Amino acid sequence: MRRFAAFASDRSGAVTVDWVVLTAALVGACIAMVSSIQSGLVSLGGDVGGALTSANVQTLDTLGGTE
């Protein structure tokens, strides 16, 4: 009976539960932040790709050099 009373009065596991909950909240916030940033980066990558596709490349002999 004393073992059960000691187990029931022990509060050291409560700190562990607190840390688990805080860590889960932090991981969730990081996942939300990454997914938010990812959608913007995908859009920016598409814009840069479109700009590079439509860019004209000049050869060295047409840049005004004298030969």
N, C-alpha and C positions, 0 to 999 in steps of 0.2 A: 504494500500500500504506500510505503514511503517513496518508492521509485515513481509511482504514478503521480504523487503529489509534487515531487521534484520536477518531473517532466511537465506537468501542467503549469508550474510556476516559472519555468524557464522561458525567458523572453529573447534569447539570442537569435532565434530563427526569424523574429519580426524584422530585424535589421536586414537580413538576407532578402526577405520578401520586398522590403522597401527598395533595395538596390535593384532587384530584378524588375520591378515596375518602372523605376526611373530609367534603367537601361533600355527597356522596351519602348518607352516614350521617346527617348533620344534616337533610337534606331528608326522609329516611325517618322520622326521629324526629318531625319536625314534622307529617308527614302522619298518623302514628299518634296523636299527641296531639290533632290537630284532629278526627279521626274519633271518638275517645273522648269528647271534649267535645260533639261534635255530637249523639250519641245521647242524652245527658243533657239537652241543650237542647231537643230535639224533644219529649221526654217532659214537660219543664217547660212548654213552650208549649202542649201539649195540656191539661195541668192548669189553666193560667191561662185558656185558652179555655173550658173546661168551667165554671169558676167564674164567668166573665163572662157566659156564656150563661144560667146559672141565677140570676143576680143580679136582684133587684127594684129598679126605679128609682122613687123617690118624686117626685111633683111638688111644687112649692114650696108650694102651698096646703095640703098635708097635713102639713107639718112642724111644726105647732103655732103658726103665726103668727096674729095677731089681726087680723081684717078686719071 
